[in-house]
Amino acid sequence: MRTYSAILVSGGAGFIGSNFIRYLLGPESGFQGLVVNVDALSYAGNLDNLSDLAAGLGGTRYFFERADICDRAAVEDIVARYRIDAVCHLAAESHVDRSIMGPEAFVRTNVLGTFTLLDVVRQAWRGRDGVWFHQVSTDEVYGTLGPSGSFSEASPYAPRSPYSASKAAADHLVMAYHHSYGLPVSVSNCGNNYGPRQFPEKLVPLMILNMLEGKRLPVYGDGRQVRDWLYVDDHARAVWAIMRGGRPGHSYVVGGGNERENLSLVERLADIVAEETGAGAELYRGLITLVPDRPGHDRRYALDSGKIRRELGWEPRMEFDRGLRETVRWYLDNPAWIERVRSGEYRRWLDSNYGWRQGGKA
Ligand SMILES: NC(=O)c1ccc[n+]([C@@H]2O[C@H](COP(=O)([O-])OP(=O)(O)OC[C@H]3O[C@@H](n4cnc5c(N)ncnc54)[C@H](O)[C@@H]3O)[C@@H](O)[C@H]2O)c1
C-alpha cells in the first residue's frame, strides 16, 4: 500500500473535499502526513465545512491555502513549500445547471485548472518516486443510459453538458499525462453524492431546505430520471483506497448501488423530513412540483463498481435510507451553517478575513 507525507487536496472546502479531508485526518484512514487544502473559495467553497478541523481535529497536520488552481505560480509555490507528494484533485465547477447558463467558468477551472495542477506536479516530481495524482471525476462523462445496463470503466466517453464535457476533457488530460510523461495517476468516476455539508443548490439539500421553508419542491420533467446515489463518506473511502492501492493509469467506477428515480427520492425525503420534524407526511409531498426539464437532461446513470470491489476490496457501507436520514438530521441540526451559507454573512466574513494567497493554518 502506498502512503504519502503531504497531500494537496484541491477543492477541499467544498462538499466532497471537506468530507474527504475529515476522513483522511480521522482514525480510519491510517494516514499520518499533512493535508494541504487548496481552494479558491468560490461560491461553493465554505470554510465552515472544516470548522471542526480548525477546532483541533486536524492538529498541526491541516493547512489551508486560498488559491486558484489556474494560478500556476501559486500552485508551484504550494507544491514546493509543502513538499507535496500526492494530489487529490476535486476543485471544480460542479453544477450542471450553471454550466448550461455559463460554460466558460467550467472550461477554465475544470480543464485549464486540471492542466495547471498536472503540469506543475509533472515538473516538480521529475525523477521522484512515491508520488501520485488522483482525479475525482463523475459518471456523467459517460452520457446517458437506456432503461437497462450500467457504466463501467470500459464505457466510451459521451458527455452531454458543458459540465460533463469539461470533466471528460480533464480526465483525458490526466490519462495523457500518464501515457506521455509517466505520471502515476488514477481517475475515479462516481455517481451522485449525498450527505452533510452539500451546498444547497444540489437536489438533496435543496429539497430538504425548501421543505423546511414550505417552498415548492421543483422536480425536472417527469421525475423519472435515475441516478445512482453514493454516500459521501463511502466515496471518501473509495478515493483513498484508489490512492493507496489503485493501478497507475487506471480509472475506477464508484457507485453506491442505489439507483433511484428523482421523484421517488424526493418523496422518500419528504417522508423522512416529516418523520423527523413530526409533521404530517402529506405536508411535504404536497409541495412537489414538476417543472420543465433541463435541456439535454441525461435519463439514467447506473454504475458497475465490480473493478474497485475486486481489486481494492471497497464496497459502500451506508444503507441508502439510513444515509438519507442522517443527511436530513444534519441539516436539521445545523441551522447556523444554513443561515450563513444563504444570508451572505459567510461571504462578508470571508472577504474580511481571507485575502488571496493568504496561506497558513486555518
Ligand atoms: N457532488 C457530486 O455528486 C459529484 C459526483 C461526481 C463527481 N463529483 C466531482 O467531485 C468534485 C467535488 O465536487 P463537490 O460536489 O464537492 O463540489 P463543490 O462545488 O461542493 O466544491 C468544489 C470546490 O472547488 C472549489 N473551486 C472551484 N473553482 C476553483 C478554482 N479555480 N481553484 C480552486 N478551487 C476551486 C470551490 O471553492 C469548492 O470548494 C468535483 O470535481 C466534481 O466534479 C461530484
PDBQT file of the ligand as one rigid body, heavy atoms in Angstrom, charges set to zero:
ROOT
HETATM    1  N1  LIG A 401     -21.264  16.178  -5.910  1.00  0.00    +0.000 N 
HETATM    2  C1  LIG A 401     -21.368  15.100  -6.651  1.00  0.00    +0.000 C 
HETATM    3  O1  LIG A 401     -22.376  14.408  -6.602  1.00  0.00    +0.000 OA
HETATM    4  C2  LIG A 401     -20.245  14.679  -7.568  1.00  0.00    +0.000 A 
HETATM    5  C3  LIG A 401     -20.391  13.499  -8.294  1.00  0.00    +0.000 A 
HETATM    6  C4  LIG A 401     -19.332  13.088  -9.106  1.00  0.00    +0.000 A 
HETATM    7  C5  LIG A 401     -18.166  13.819  -9.170  1.00  0.00    +0.000 A 
HETATM    8  N2  LIG A 401     -18.057  14.964  -8.446  1.00  0.00    +0.000 N 
HETATM    9  C6  LIG A 401     -16.796  15.711  -8.544  1.00  0.00    +0.000 C 
HETATM   10  O2  LIG A 401     -16.259  15.818  -7.242  1.00  0.00    +0.000 OA
HETATM   11  C7  LIG A 401     -15.576  17.047  -7.097  1.00  0.00    +0.000 C 
HETATM   12  C8  LIG A 401     -16.090  17.800  -5.899  1.00  0.00    +0.000 C 
HETATM   13  O3  LIG A 401     -17.500  18.009  -6.048  1.00  0.00    +0.000 OA
HETATM   14  P1  LIG A 401     -18.341  18.780  -4.936  1.00  0.00    +0.000 P 
HETATM   15  O4  LIG A 401     -19.747  18.344  -5.083  1.00  0.00    +0.000 OA
HETATM   16  O5  LIG A 401     -17.660  18.658  -3.617  1.00  0.00    +0.000 OA
HETATM   17  O6  LIG A 401     -18.209  20.263  -5.474  1.00  0.00    +0.000 OA
HETATM   18  P2  LIG A 401     -18.381  21.649  -4.731  1.00  0.00    +0.000 P 
HETATM   19  O7  LIG A 401     -18.937  22.565  -5.760  1.00  0.00    +0.000 OA
HETATM   20  O8  LIG A 401     -19.114  21.469  -3.430  1.00  0.00    +0.000 OA
HETATM   21  O9  LIG A 401     -16.895  22.077  -4.366  1.00  0.00    +0.000 OA
HETATM   22  C9  LIG A 401     -15.968  22.493  -5.325  1.00  0.00    +0.000 C 
HETATM   23  C10 LIG A 401     -14.848  23.215  -4.599  1.00  0.00    +0.000 C 
HETATM   24  O10 LIG A 401     -13.883  23.634  -5.571  1.00  0.00    +0.000 OA
HETATM   25  C11 LIG A 401     -13.503  24.966  -5.267  1.00  0.00    +0.000 C 
HETATM   26  N3  LIG A 401     -13.061  25.634  -6.512  1.00  0.00    +0.000 N 
HETATM   27  C12 LIG A 401     -13.837  25.959  -7.577  1.00  0.00    +0.000 A 
HETATM   28  N4  LIG A 401     -13.080  26.563  -8.516  1.00  0.00    +0.000 NA
HETATM   29  C13 LIG A 401     -11.804  26.585  -8.042  1.00  0.00    +0.000 A 
HETATM   30  C14 LIG A 401     -10.567  27.061  -8.552  1.00  0.00    +0.000 A 
HETATM   31  N5  LIG A 401     -10.483  27.632  -9.767  1.00  0.00    +0.000 N 
HETATM   32  N6  LIG A 401      -9.449  26.923  -7.805  1.00  0.00    +0.000 NA
HETATM   33  C15 LIG A 401      -9.518  26.345  -6.570  1.00  0.00    +0.000 A 
HETATM   34  N7  LIG A 401     -10.666  25.882  -6.033  1.00  0.00    +0.000 NA
HETATM   35  C16 LIG A 401     -11.795  25.998  -6.760  1.00  0.00    +0.000 A 
HETATM   36  C17 LIG A 401     -14.742  25.607  -4.682  1.00  0.00    +0.000 C 
HETATM   37  O11 LIG A 401     -14.440  26.768  -3.914  1.00  0.00    +0.000 OA
HETATM   38  C18 LIG A 401     -15.313  24.467  -3.849  1.00  0.00    +0.000 C 
HETATM   39  O12 LIG A 401     -14.787  24.464  -2.543  1.00  0.00    +0.000 OA
HETATM   40  C19 LIG A 401     -15.755  17.798  -8.420  1.00  0.00    +0.000 C 
HETATM   41  O13 LIG A 401     -14.586  17.614  -9.181  1.00  0.00    +0.000 OA
HETATM   42  C20 LIG A 401     -16.945  17.127  -9.068  1.00  0.00    +0.000 C 
HETATM   43  O14 LIG A 401     -16.860  17.175 -10.478  1.00  0.00    +0.000 OA
HETATM   44  C21 LIG A 401     -19.073  15.414  -7.666  1.00  0.00    +0.000 A 
ENDROOT
TORSDOF 0
